[in-house]
Amino acid sequence: MCREIVETLSAPTSAFEIVLGYVGAAATKSFILGLIILATAYLFVPLRIEHPWLMLAFLVLTAATFSLFGFIIGLWAEGFEKLQIIPLLVLTPLTFLCGSFYSICVLPPFWQAVSLANPIVYLISGFRWSFYEVSDVSVTVSVAMIAVFLAACLAIVWWFFKTGYKIKK
């Protein structure tokens, strides 16, 4: 078991404060990195953001959701080998199959339906709409699906702390 989480649990903080600290730090780092990448891209490509506030909202939601997902993977994994299974075998294929390099509208109907089961489709669609006002899925559906994924991650983390799954011996 990670010594760091044991020391954190022995401090007089609630589970909410612990998760808020870990996830807040990771989400802040992701948010800043996203803005740095955006600024760097602006140096090389003429960039126009149609809805900057919506883009920032999607960036915050994405950073928080993936930070929670990373927190879950970190608690689940028993070592560095197991820690790499999810990003390598799940997230990478989902990223390539989510329409980030193409529109899912060009796929046959069956594969469009399969693509809509991919949560990353909604992230990409939301970002694409905030930049270009073009998306494969409506913005409302994108926000709702990101909120569902965020709520699912929060529920799993809550269950981890409630049951002590891999946190307490």
PyMOL commands that set and color helices and strands:
alter all, ss='L'
color gray80, all
select helices_A, chain A and resi 3-10+15-44+52-76+80-83+85-96+104-106+109-115+119-132+139-163
alter helices_A, ss='H'
color red, helices_A
deselect
rebuild
show_as cartoon
